[in-house]
Amino acid sequence: MSGVATAAVRIGTRSSALALAQAEQVRALLTARGVAAELVTYTTVGDKVLDKPLSQIGEKGLFTKELEDDLLAGRTDCAVHSLKDLPTQSPPGLAIVAHLVREDPRDALVLPATSPRYTLATLPTGARVGSSSLRRKAQLGALRPDLVAVELRGNVGTRLRKIDEGQVDAAFLAAAGLRRLGLGERIVETLDAPQWLPAAGQGAIAIQVRAADAASVATFGALDHAPTSRAIAAERAFLAALEGGCQVPIGALAVGAAPDALVLHGFVADLAGTTVLRGHEPIGAGNAAEAGRRLAAALRARGADAILAGLRTRSA
């Protein structure tokens, strides 16, 4: 790590309330090990550009690039990310060395504070449902084509305010973010696999360091939660094999009662959710990533390539 042994390690993080809460989890774990740490905050492209859907901004690493640039330059010792925001490959010279214990990975339905307690199944026809995620919009189109998907951007607090102002009748947010901010009471319904799938890696916090910095690799690598890393290795391999990103509706989740008894569920869909290819693959005792690659290959054999080609032609 940079500096003398007694210097506080520098944790790079976005400046949103959720990102800070996640970075504070890392700092607390370090403090418990006798390692002092300080936070260095950033505002990313994804935080600044709020007038366009994420899929139209046209860059990878919308919520990570600034953190990664400073980490590579040695201005921080690690970067803390929501794993679902990270491209499946780190930039050269950087590596993910730890994932914290995963929070609830599911999507949650949130309603205005004064709304009746609708579920996704009981929302009235024509209800406006907010999300910036193509994955969520595609699943909504598949399950409730009578509802209207509405673009909804902003951090958790901003989206909750817009919901309560009546800009939408309901919205999808990550359950993990709400719970980490102490807002779990806003969850009306959690959406379960395999019928509804989250983003690959959703609910997991990733710690990224310079790959050649042996001290950082050791310090932060010691915080890794192996069962979480195993599950998300399968999910992220599935995403990578399909070359997925924010412009492709793809979901994945490894579920099971024990780390050695997991099943990977995944889907790929067109934007409207009229064509959805689903599958599942057991995650064996060996390399968890292999399950993700097998599932991707199985969906490709059933027509995923045509869906992916159509999506990329549309976004070109």
C-alpha positions, 0 to 999 in steps of 0.5 A: 500500500502507498505511504508508511505502514501507519498511514490510513488507507484511502478508500475511493467511493462515490459520494451518494448516500448508498455508496458511502454506506457501503464504503463505511462497511469496508472501513468498519471491517478494516478498523476491526482489524486495526487498520485505519482508513479514510474515504475519498469521494467522487461524482461519476459520469453516471451521477452527473448525467441524469437526463438520459437513460443509462443505456443511451449514455454510451460508456462503460464504467458509468459509475466506476471510471473516475474511481478506477482512474485515481486508483491506477494513479495511486491516489487511493488504495482501493475502490469500493463498488456496487458490483452490478455497476462494474464491467465484467473485466477490470481495467489492466492493472486493477483487480477485484480481490474481495466481495463482502457478505451479500445483501438481499440480491432481489429487486423490490417493488416500491409504491408512493407512501400514500398508495394502496398496497398493490403488488406487481400482480395487482397494480391497475392496468396502465399504472406507470412503473419507474426504472432506468434498467432495461432488464427490469423493463423487459421483465415488466413487459413479459409479466405485465405488458398492460403496465407502462414503463417510465424512465426513473433516474437518480440516487435512492433518495431522489427516486423515492422522492419522485415516487412519493410525488406521484411521478410514477405509480410504482418503481423497482429498486434494489432491495439491498440498497434500501436495506443498507440505508435503513429504508427496508420499510419502503419495500412492498414486495420482493421479486423472487427467482426464477420468475424475476431475476436481478442484475448479475452480482446485485447486492454484492459490494466489491473491493478493487485494488492495484493488482501489483500492490501486494500489501493492498491485495493482502489487506483487502483480500482478507475481507472476502466472503467466499460464498458470495464470491462463488455465487457471483463468479457464476453470475458474472461469467454468464454476463460476460459470455453473453457480452452483456452490459447496460444495453442488454436485458440480462439477469442472473442469480445463483440460488441454493441452501448452501454454497456447494448446492447452488443453481444458476438461473439466467435470462436474456430478452429483447427490450419489450420482453416479448421474447425471453430466453430462460435457463438454469444450470447447477453450479458444481463443486469445481469452477463456479464460472463454468456454470455461467459459461455453460448457461450462456452457451445453452441460451445461445443455442436456443437463439440468444445470439439473434436477440443480442444482435438485434439489440446491438444493431438498435443501439449502434 
